[in-house]
């Protein structure tokens, strides 16, 4: 059971304060969640681009290493 919050000493009645809080939460939090989801998606996209770049570098290094190994003459 929730305890009743006392708004004594405030300018407006408790019903108006509670409604203002409800409206704030109702219309602010979904926008914050959307912004957070978009930011996380951007971070993930950046991470995948970095991973892709490192995979390309790794593939090129292996290609050159194999080419160099094949070109060497062992005595």
C-alpha positions as YAML, in Angstrom:
chain: A
units: angstrom
residues:
- id: 1
  name: UNK
  ca: [0.00, 0.00, 0.00]
- id: 2
  name: UNK
  ca: [1.34, 3.40, -0.96]
- id: 3
  name: UNK
  ca: [1.65, 6.08, 1.67]
- id: 4
  name: UNK
  ca: [-0.06, 9.40, 1.09]
- id: 5
  name: UNK
  ca: [2.38, 12.16, 0.23]
- id: 6
  name: UNK
  ca: [1.88, 15.44, 2.05]
- id: 7
  name: UNK
  ca: [2.07, 18.56, -0.11]
- id: 8
  name: UNK
  ca: [1.43, 20.93, 2.78]
- id: 9
  name: UNK
  ca: [3.18, 24.24, 2.40]
- id: 10
  name: UNK
  ca: [2.95, 24.24, -1.40]
- id: 11
  name: UNK
  ca: [1.03, 26.82, -3.39]
- id: 12
  name: UNK
  ca: [-1.30, 24.40, -5.22]
- id: 13
  name: UNK
  ca: [-3.56, 21.63, -3.92]
- id: 14
  name: UNK
  ca: [-2.21, 18.07, -3.90]
- id: 15
  name: UNK
  ca: [-4.50, 16.97, -6.76]
- id: 16
  name: UNK
  ca: [-3.02, 19.58, -9.12]
- id: 17
  name: UNK
  ca: [0.56, 18.76, -8.09]
- id: 18
  name: UNK
  ca: [-0.06, 15.04, -8.60]
- id: 19
  name: UNK
  ca: [-1.62, 15.68, -12.02]
- id: 20
  name: UNK
  ca: [1.32, 17.89, -13.05]
- id: 21
  name: UNK
  ca: [3.77, 15.16, -12.00]
- id: 22
  name: UNK
  ca: [1.74, 12.55, -13.91]
- id: 23
  name: UNK
  ca: [1.74, 14.71, -17.05]
- id: 24
  name: UNK
  ca: [5.47, 15.34, -16.76]
- id: 25
  name: UNK
  ca: [6.24, 11.64, -16.43]
- id: 26
  name: UNK
  ca: [3.72, 10.69, -19.13]
- id: 27
  name: UNK
  ca: [5.14, 13.00, -21.81]
- id: 28
  name: UNK
  ca: [8.81, 13.30, -20.83]
- id: 29
  name: UNK
  ca: [9.94, 9.74, -20.15]
- id: 30
  name: UNK
  ca: [8.92, 8.23, -23.52]
- id: 31
  name: UNK
  ca: [10.93, 10.93, -25.29]
- id: 32
  name: UNK
  ca: [13.92, 10.22, -23.05]
- id: 33
  name: UNK
  ca: [13.62, 6.49, -23.74]
- id: 34
  name: UNK
  ca: [13.47, 7.13, -27.50]
- id: 35
  name: UNK
  ca: [16.55, 9.36, -27.31]
- id: 36
  name: UNK
  ca: [18.38, 6.77, -25.22]
- id: 37
  name: UNK
  ca: [17.48, 4.00, -27.67]
- id: 38
  name: UNK
  ca: [18.69, 6.11, -30.59]
- id: 39
  name: UNK
  ca: [21.95, 6.90, -28.78]
- id: 40
  name: UNK
  ca: [22.51, 3.21, -27.98]
- id: 41
  name: UNK
  ca: [21.80, 2.28, -31.59]
- id: 42
  name: UNK
  ca: [24.38, 4.83, -32.74]
- id: 43
  name: UNK
  ca: [26.96, 3.46, -30.29]
- id: 44
  name: UNK
  ca: [26.30, -0.07, -31.55]
- id: 45
  name: UNK
  ca: [26.61, 1.08, -35.17]
- id: 46
  name: UNK
  ca: [29.93, 2.75, -34.37]
- id: 47
  name: UNK
  ca: [31.14, -0.38, -32.60]
- id: 48
  name: UNK
  ca: [30.26, -2.51, -35.61]
- id: 49
  name: UNK
  ca: [32.08, -0.12, -37.94]
- id: 50
  name: UNK
  ca: [35.20, -0.32, -35.78]
- id: 51
  name: UNK
  ca: [34.91, -4.10, -35.65]
- id: 52
  name: UNK
  ca: [34.51, -4.19, -39.43]
- id: 53
  name: UNK
  ca: [37.56, -1.99, -39.90]
- id: 54
  name: UNK
  ca: [39.68, -4.17, -37.62]
- id: 55
  name: UNK
  ca: [38.51, -7.28, -39.50]
- id: 56
  name: UNK
  ca: [39.62, -5.73, -42.80]
- id: 57
  name: UNK
  ca: [43.01, -4.84, -41.32]
- id: 58
  name: UNK
  ca: [43.38, -8.38, -39.97]
- id: 59
  name: UNK
  ca: [42.50, -9.92, -43.35]
- id: 60
  name: UNK
  ca: [44.99, -7.66, -45.17]
- id: 61
  name: UNK
  ca: [47.73, -8.47, -42.65]
- id: 62
  name: UNK
  ca: [47.15, -12.21, -43.11]
- id: 63
  name: UNK
  ca: [47.18, -11.81, -46.89]
- id: 64
  name: UNK
  ca: [50.49, -9.93, -46.86]
- id: 65
  name: UNK
  ca: [52.00, -12.31, -44.28]
- id: 66
  name: UNK
  ca: [51.10, -15.34, -46.43]
- id: 67
  name: UNK
  ca: [52.43, -13.63, -49.57]
- id: 68
  name: UNK
  ca: [55.64, -12.76, -47.80]
- id: 69
  name: UNK
  ca: [56.00, -16.27, -46.45]
- id: 70
  name: UNK
  ca: [55.48, -17.80, -49.87]
- id: 71
  name: UNK
  ca: [58.00, -15.40, -51.42]
- id: 72
  name: UNK
  ca: [60.76, -16.28, -48.93]
- id: 73
  name: UNK
  ca: [63.44, -18.73, -49.94]
- id: 74
  name: UNK
  ca: [64.45, -21.03, -47.11]
- id: 75
  name: UNK
  ca: [68.15, -21.93, -47.10]
...
